């Protein structure tokens, strides 16, 4: 090692070769400081000499002249003594002090480098540590425990860097590393598990044919659609009987066909929604039901007209023509078609996925597109049903062959009760149960119309044919 000569006090000097004992422990810092000062001083004077500038060190030396040289100083080992931005670089030895029989010995067991890369700042040789026999476990000298996966570190203000809080990752976020400083977002089709240390695939939720609820409703829909078809077949076979001919049999045929589609449109509400089924389910449902109610309204108006014609000196037999009621049905249905067409043109229904309502579940449903258009279709249907109920109720006590108004009154009463109950139930549910509520309302209201209006007539045709003949006699009087 090189020899260095420097003055310590006035009239005192020595020449010494640094020994390993001096270059260890606390004295190493003193040695390194003196060495760095001498090296930088030499470098500065040499630089000035080469540039032709002569400096009287004793009279004009300023410590600030050394700063630019100190920042670039580097030991032969590669160790830098100063940081350009943060001043002197400290390196600390970690010592293990051991007392035995009144003597103290210490051993270096590690080092701390503040400016080293992360996770390389602290180096500890645990095998070199000698613990007091009183310790049953390794003591802890940290401010905060490490944050496990699923949490993120948040530094405590005004406290050392080792003091922090562990904050659980928020919903749909995760961290899979210890002492993570931030949480990562899960993909849209995945969700964070309970520990928030990973992401799981979400479960898709919709009213499916494979589950009990969806399968039951689908079966009920198919069986329900067979009922108006069977009645239509019976009516066609007995088309010339008084029960079928009474009150415009053509309207009865159209009403049965519309009820058939009312039952079948339920199948559009079951299965994974796609944009085309979202559009068809609302339009088929809206138009079929309005056609159904329009036919019932037409039959009710026919009862009123026919009864008024039985009064003395009554005129207006032209209104008894079936074309009047057919026109009424056509106009009422056309209005609903126009509303649906405007809905389709402006903002049609579409497939929508909701991944926020339920934890770990993606709800696949149909977005109405335009809430105003949906409200118009339902409101118009409710208006026709109310009008039909009021008219039928007013003429429910007509005698003889005109008592079909009673059946219409009951059918519209059931229809209105079902859909009034539907509104709060629909608004209080989500996902597949919302669809189930709507399907149940369609099934109940359709079944109510079929049962109240047509089953009594089927009973007369099949089980009480003598009543059908009595009706003929009564009608001929």
Secondary structure, 3 states (H helix, E strand, C coil): CCCEEEEEECCEEEEECCCCCCCCCCHHHHHHHHHHHHHHHHHHHHHHHHCCCCCCHHHHCCHHHHHHHHHCCECCCCCECEECCCEECCEEEEEEEEEECCEEEEEEEEEEECCCCCCCCEEECHHHCCCCCCCCCCCCCCCCCCCCCCEEEEECCCCCCCCEEEEECCCCEECCCCCCCCCEECCCCEEECCCCCCEEECEEECCCCCCHHHHHHHHHHHHHHHHHHHHHHHHHHCCCCHHHHCCCHHHHHHHHHHHHHHHHHHHHHCCCCCHHHHHHHHHHHHHHHHHHHHHHHHHHHHHHHHHHHCCCCCCCHHHHCHHHHHHHHHHHHHHHHHHHHHHHHHHCCEEEEECCCCCCEEEEEEECCCHHHHHHHHHHHHHHHHHHHHHHHHCCCCCHHHCHHHHHHHHHHHHHHHHHHHHHHHHCCCCHHHHHHHHHHHHHHHHHHHHHHHHHHHHHHHHCHHHHHHHHHHHHC
